[in-house]
């Protein structure tokens, strides 16, 4: 399973405790993002520095590949800004997490996360991206990154680009249902006769 497939699974699971909202919230945010696409976006919640950090971070989580664009291409930073305005309880964990990321980057490399080079950014993220092996000293960063990664995945795979990336074909008319294909039933070890 590659990273993109893993993130698809993350998008299908409930959000971490710090970031929770309903599917209706996600849809509303995506509609808002669609309305502002094509215009110069001015973040309402994030400072310029935070917004630039968000754009870098979401693209490290979901970069462009041969099937689709990056998280930024899909409008995830705009989605996040909308979610922060729509859900004020999420603002402190988001702002605190971005501040933690900068503080940790300054401690290690004497510059903010956004000003680090690609190798330095990866070193910071490698410390916090794997909760089961992370040093307890960076537990706040781990909690933030896990929530941020969930939010990134949710924003991406609820966008038009993300749905296209999933190759989702649901909600289509099926004129005649003949059942599950036999090869799938065999693979699952079930039959209609049981």
C-alpha positions as a printed NumPy array, in Angstrom:
array([[  0.   ,   0.   ,   0.   ],
       [  1.507,   3.336,  -1.002],
       [  1.251,   6.635,   0.867],
       [ -1.66 ,   7.939,  -1.202],
       [ -3.668,   4.743,  -0.59 ],
       [ -2.9  ,   4.98 ,   3.126],
       [ -4.15 ,   8.552,   3.214],
       [ -7.351,   7.514,   1.459],
       [ -8.005,   5.158,   4.347],
       [ -7.249,   7.938,   6.812],
       [ -9.782,  10.154,   5.044],
       [-12.441,   7.503,   5.538],
       [-11.861,   7.29 ,   9.311],
       [-13.06 ,   9.681,  12.015],
       [-10.909,  12.717,  12.651],
       [ -8.559,  12.983,  15.584],
       [-10.107,  14.531,  18.682],
       [ -8.75 ,  18.011,  17.948],
       [-10.469,  18.309,  14.573],
       [-14.025,  17.006,  14.359],
       [-16.898,  18.051,  12.084],
       [-19.69 ,  16.531,  10.096],
       [-19.808,  15.558,   6.443],
       [-22.127,  18.538,   5.906],
       [-19.334,  20.821,   7.176],
       [-16.912,  19.249,   4.705],
       [-19.355,  19.669,   1.811],
       [-20.052,  23.295,   2.773],
       [-16.328,  24.036,   2.929],
       [-15.732,  22.42 ,  -0.442],
       [-18.562,  24.463,  -1.979],
       [-16.978,  27.603,  -0.534],
       [-13.621,  26.576,  -1.996],
       [-15.204,  26.   ,  -5.412],
       [-16.697,  29.516,  -5.332],
       [-13.351,  31.144,  -4.651],
       [-11.324,  29.099,  -7.13 ],
       [ -9.984,  31.303,  -9.884],
       [ -9.849,  34.336,  -7.603],
       [ -6.892,  35.432,  -5.521],
       [ -7.552,  33.867,  -2.153],
       [ -7.084,  35.912,   1.008],
       [ -7.086,  33.765,   4.123],
       [ -9.468,  34.934,   6.837],
       [ -8.082,  32.847,   9.689],
       [ -4.446,  32.166,   8.875],
       [ -1.768,  34.841,   8.979],
       [  0.326,  35.113,   5.809],
       [  3.129,  33.149,   7.496],
       [  0.742,  30.428,   8.723],
       [ -0.962,  30.175,   5.341],
       [  2.341,  29.715,   3.537],
       [  3.268,  27.016,   6.068],
       [ -0.104,  25.296,   5.534],
       [  0.407,  25.308,   1.757],
       [  3.853,  23.729,   2.115],
       [  2.709,  21.171,   4.667],
       [ -0.378,  19.956,   2.769],
       [  1.726,  19.454,  -0.365],
       [  4.257,  17.414,   1.605],
       [  1.379,  15.229,   2.779],
       [ -0.302,  14.929,  -0.652],
       [  2.039,  15.97 ,  -3.455],
       [  1.064,  15.987,  -7.11 ],
       [  1.501,  12.665,  -8.873],
       [  0.727,  11.218, -12.287],
       [ -3.002,  10.863, -11.423],
       [ -3.797,  14.234,  -9.901],
       [ -2.507,  17.504,  -8.574],
       [ -1.352,  18.28 ,  -5.065],
       [ -3.424,  19.161,  -2.018],
       [ -2.897,  22.85 ,  -2.808],
       [ -4.083,  22.264,  -6.382],
       [ -7.262,  20.735,  -4.914],
       [ -7.928,  23.784,  -2.717],
       [ -7.09 ,  22.154,   0.631],
       [ -5.526,  25.299,   2.178],
       [ -8.671,  27.284,   1.326],
       [-10.777,  24.446,   2.756],
       [ -8.75 ,  24.552,   5.985],
       [ -9.114,  28.313,   6.285],
       [-12.873,  27.998,   5.876],
       [-13.036,  25.195,   8.464],
       [-11.126,  27.301,  10.995],
       [-13.586,  30.189,  10.57 ],
       [-16.601,  27.869,  10.613],
       [-15.399,  25.886,  13.647],
       [-13.848,  28.308,  16.178],
       [-13.038,  25.457,  18.591],
       [-10.486,  24.215,  16.025],
       [ -8.594,  27.487,  15.869],
       [ -6.446,  27.108,  18.966],
       [ -5.244,  23.552,  18.152],
       [ -4.412,  24.632,  14.585],
       [ -2.635,  27.839,  15.508],
       [ -0.821,  26.144,  18.388],
       [  0.281,  23.266,  16.177],
       [  1.668,  25.57 ,  13.494],
       [  3.51 ,  27.537,  16.21 ],
       [  4.903,  24.263,  17.608],
       [  6.137,  23.301,  14.133],
       [  7.957,  26.623,  13.746],
       [  9.383,  26.474,  17.266],
       [ 10.684,  22.943,  16.742],
       [ 12.167,  23.875,  13.358],
       [ 13.904,  26.898,  14.893],
       [ 15.273,  24.736,  17.685],
       [ 16.716,  22.246,  15.172],
       [ 17.641,  24.451,  12.214],
       [ 17.41 ,  28.067,  13.444],
       [ 14.627,  28.926,  11.002],
       [ 10.875,  28.531,  10.696],
       [  9.419,  25.435,   9.033],
       [  8.553,  27.329,   5.861],
       [ 12.108,  28.657,   5.595],
       [ 13.723,  25.227,   5.981],
       [ 14.923,  23.371,   2.915],
       [ 13.269,  20.136,   1.783],
       [ 15.681,  17.897,   3.705],
       [ 15.173,  19.84 ,   6.93 ],
       [ 11.388,  19.808,   6.554],
       [ 11.445,  16.052,   6.028],
       [ 13.624,  15.614,   9.13 ],
       [ 11.092,  17.543,  11.231],
       [  8.15 ,  15.588,   9.823],
       [  9.921,  12.242,  10.235],
       [ 10.061,  12.967,  13.971],
       [  6.302,  13.464,  14.281],
       [  4.697,  11.468,  11.457],
       [  4.984,   8.023,  13.071],
       [  3.275,   8.038,  16.49 ],
       [  4.299,   4.505,  17.414],
       [  8.022,   5.343,  17.255],
       [  7.983,   9.074,  18.038],
       [  9.898,  10.394,  21.014],
       [  7.457,  11.354,  23.806],
       [  9.191,  14.747,  23.925],
       [  7.492,  15.638,  20.617],
       [  4.04 ,  14.317,  21.561],
       [  2.396,  17.705,  20.949],
       [  3.833,  17.775,  17.439],
       [  2.672,  14.203,  16.847],
       [ -0.888,  15.049,  17.928],
       [ -0.947,  18.16 ,  15.741],
       [  0.488,  16.41 ,  12.695],
       [ -1.929,  13.485,  12.936],
       [ -4.897,  15.867,  13.058],
       [ -3.451,  18.037,  10.3  ],
       [ -2.837,  14.992,   8.102],
       [ -6.451,  13.84 ,   8.658],
       [ -7.752,  17.289,   7.759],
       [ -5.559,  17.383,   4.647],
       [ -6.806,  13.969,   3.508],
       [-10.43 ,  14.916,   4.185],
       [-10.092,  18.159,   2.273],
       [ -8.367,  16.508,  -0.663],
       [-10.631,  13.474,  -1.077],
       [-13.806,  15.5  ,  -0.677],
       [-12.695,  17.88 ,  -3.452],
       [-13.509,  17.305,  -7.111],
       [ -9.856,  16.491,  -7.778],
       [ -9.783,  14.005,  -4.913],
       [-13.009,  12.306,  -5.986],
       [-11.569,  12.02 ,  -9.498],
       [ -8.353,  10.608,  -7.99 ],
       [-10.407,   7.949,  -6.193],
       [-12.027,   7.116,  -9.545],
       [-15.325,   7.042,  -7.684],
       [-18.196,   5.948,  -9.909],
       [-20.945,   5.738,  -7.311],
       [-24.324,   7.35 ,  -7.675],
       [-24.694,   5.98 , -11.187],
       [-27.754,   4.276, -12.573],
       [-27.513,   0.477, -12.818],
       [-30.244,  -0.716, -15.194],
       [-29.986,  -4.342, -14.074],
       [-28.26 ,  -5.761, -11.001],
       [-27.018,  -9.26 , -11.679],
       [-25.166,  -9.576,  -8.396],
       [-21.558,  -9.565,  -7.438],
       [-19.216, -10.924, -10.125],
       [-18.296, -14.607,  -9.519],
       [-14.548, -13.865,  -9.311],
       [-15.176, -11.4  ,  -6.491],
       [-17.41 , -13.876,  -4.64 ],
       [-14.666, -16.514,  -5.003],
       [-12.012, -14.148,  -3.692],
       [-14.213, -13.33 ,  -0.679],
       [-15.048, -16.991,  -0.136],
       [-18.827, -16.455,  -0.222],
       [-21.669, -17.42 ,  -2.496],
       [-25.342, -16.559,  -2.971],
       [-26.271, -20.165,  -2.136],
       [-25.432, -19.824,   1.557]])
